[in-house]
Every structure is written in C-alpha cells, then in structure tokens.
Amino acid sequence: MSGQLIYVMGPSGSGKDSLLQLAASRAGSQLRLMKRYITRSAESEGEDAFSLSPDAFDAMQARGEFAMSWRANGLAYGIPIELDNLLAQGQTVLVNGSRAYCESAVQRYRSVLVVLVQVDPPLLLQRLLQRGRESRQEITQRLARNTALDTAFMEGLREQGARLVVLDNSGDLDSAVTQLLHTIEQATTLERQ
C-alpha cells in the first residue's frame, strides 16, 4: 500500500477526538480521518463516529466490512474497509485506534506511524472526573493501569521495529495539533523517499 497510516491512540480523556478532528480540519484534503464504528452511542459524543448495536456490529464484521476491529472496555470498535482503499490510492489516513489492536495494526500495515497521546496524570484525572462516566476510584485504578502498561507497551512496539511517536496533549490543543501535523509531514516525507 502506498499511503501512510497514522494510528493514534491514548487513554480516555487524553483529547484524541478533539486532536484528530482539528488536525483533519486544518490539513484539508491532505489528510483523511476515518470514522469508526462503536457499539455505544454515549462514547460517540464528541467524536464523529457511527453508533451500532452489538448485533449490527457483529453482522458487519462477519461480512468483512472492517479493515480493523477490536473489543476493549466492553465495547466493540471497527474501522471500515474503506481504509485499505484510501491507502492503496496513496492517501494519508488518521485512525483513532486502541492499544488492544495496535500490534495487529503494526503487523498488517508495515509503514504505520503509531502516535501515543499522553497527558499529565493530574490533568487526565481532572478530565475524567469532569466527564462523570466513572467513579474516582475507577479512574484512579485506570490511571495506575495505564502508566504501567504504557512503558511495557512502548518497549514492545519498538522491539517490533514500529515507528512510534509520543505526543503530549497536556497544553493547548492548537499546539498539540501543530505538533501532530508536523509529525505526520515528517513521516510521510520519509515514507515516500
């Protein structure tokens, strides 16, 4: 495939959705943001995603309509097969991914650039508390898990030879978007050389 896949992931509350939407908006036709399917409508708030029932998701998956699919936190997520067509056309495509599927994405799309969005833990705690989806105890446990997983996860990806960039989204969103677009431009230039 001649296109460039940008696989963005990070913990809940890291601002991935806002980051991806603004980056795609600023880049215009140079960058495509794939809309993903999720089996919970509340999760789609703030994200431009398709909401599906679990049965409808399973039916789409059985018909081979997803280029990527995974399950995490009791939900199912899918990236439409259109991704492969866009990459074959040489497009640069942003995907809101998951740690649960990242290794598979790295194996399937060898030139993928993995972008891990991180946020300072106190700020992440504040964002998650404001969303009100989990109790303080659940959030604290989630944050402790994320910290332990991130280190091992990043080491594993690097051992596989994956291209990995860590993006800090603790400050202002516009700065993070500028950094993401610069990272994508560098990756795309390197891939085409």
N, C-alpha and C positions, 0 to 999 in steps of 0.2 A: 504494500500500500504506500502510495507516495505522499499522503497527507501527514499532518502532525497531530497526534492525540495529546491533549493536556488533561491529565487525570487529577482533579482537585479533590482533596479530602481533608477532614479535620473534625474535631469534636463538635457536638451540638453546641450552639452558642458562639462558635468561632466567627460567624459572619460570612460563611461561604456563599450563601444565596445572594446576599447584597453585593459581595465582591464579584461574583460571576456575572450577575445581571448588569452591573455598571461597566465591567470590563467589556462585555459583548456590545453594550450600547456605544461605548466610546470607540471601539475598534471598527464598528460598522460591518461591512461585508467581508472584511479580512478575517473575521473570527466568527464561528458558529457555536452557539450554546445549545446543546442537546437538552430537550425537555425530557425529564424522566417520569416514569410511572411509579406511583406509590400506593400502597393499599391502606392509606389512611388520609382522609381529607384534611384533618387538622394539621398534619405535618406539611401539607402543601401551602399553608398560609405563609405569605412572604416569599414563596418560591413559585416560579412558573412551572408547575408540574401537572401531570394528569393524575386524577384520583380514580382508583379502581377498587372494586370489591376483590377479596381474595380469590373467588371463583373465576372472575373475569381475568385476573392476572394469570392464574394457572392455565386458563384456556389459551391466552396469548403466548405464554411460554411453550405450551405443547405444540402450537403451530409454528414455532421458531421465529417469532416476531421480535425477539430481543437479541441484540448483539452481546449484551451483558445483563446478568440478573443475579441478585443475591438476596439473602434474608439477614436482617440484623434488627435487634431490639424488638422482635415480634412483628416486624413489618417486612413486606417484600418490595424490592426496588428493581426497576428494569430500564435499560437504555435501549431505545428502538434500533432495529437492524439498519435503519437509515444511516447510522453512524458509519458502517462499513462502506456504504455508497459514497458518502461525503469524503471519507479518507481516500478512497480509490480515485476520486476526482481531484485530489491534491489539496483539499481544504484543511485548514487548521480548526480543530474542533475541541471545545471545552466540555468536559463531563464532570458533573457533581457525583463523585464516586464515594467509595467506602473502603475502609481498611479491610473489611470482610472479603472484598473481591480484588483488592489491589494486586496480589501476587498473580492471580489468574490474568489480570489485565496486562501485567508486565510480560508474562509468558506469551500471551496471544498477540500483543501489539509491541513488537520488539523496540520500536523507536519512541515509545511513550515517554512523556515527561511527567513525573509524579510531583505534584505540588502539595506539600503538607502545610495547612494553615494552622497556625498556633496563636494563642492569646495568653497574656499573663494570667496565671491561675486566679488571683483575686478578682480581676475583671471578668473572667469567664464565669466565676461563681456568681457575681452580681448579675450578669446577663441571664444566666439560667434561672436564678431566683425570680427575676422580673417576668420571665415567660410563664412561670407558675404551673408548669407541667409535672414537676416532681417535687417531693419534699426536700428540705435542706439536707437531711441525712442521705437520701438517694443521690442527690447532686454531689455531696462530699465523697461518697463511695465511687461515683462515676469519675470524678476528677482524679482520685487516687489511682484508679484503674488505668485511666488514660496516660498518666505520667509514666507509670511502669511499662505500659505497652509501647509507648512511642519510642523509647530508647531501643528496646529489642527489635521493634518493627523496622526502624530506620536502618539498624545494623544489618538485618536480614535482607532488606532491599538492596543495600549497597553491595552485599556479598553476591547477590544475583547479577550485579552489573547494571542495575537500574539507574537511570538518571533521576535524581531526587533533589528538590529544592525546598527549603523551609521558608515560609513566608509569614512574617509577624503581622497580625491584624489587630494589635493592641492599641494602635494610634488612630489617626483619622483615616477614614475609608478611602478618600481620594488618593492618599499617599500609597496605601496598600494596592490599589488598582493600578497606579502608575508602576509600581514595582512588579506586579504580576504581568502587565503588558510588556515591560522591558524584558522580563524573564522569557516570555513567550517569543518575543522577537529574536532574542539570542538563540533559543533552542531551534527555532525554525530556520534561521540562517545556518547554524551548524549542521542541521539535518540535510539541507539542500546542497552542502559543499561536497 
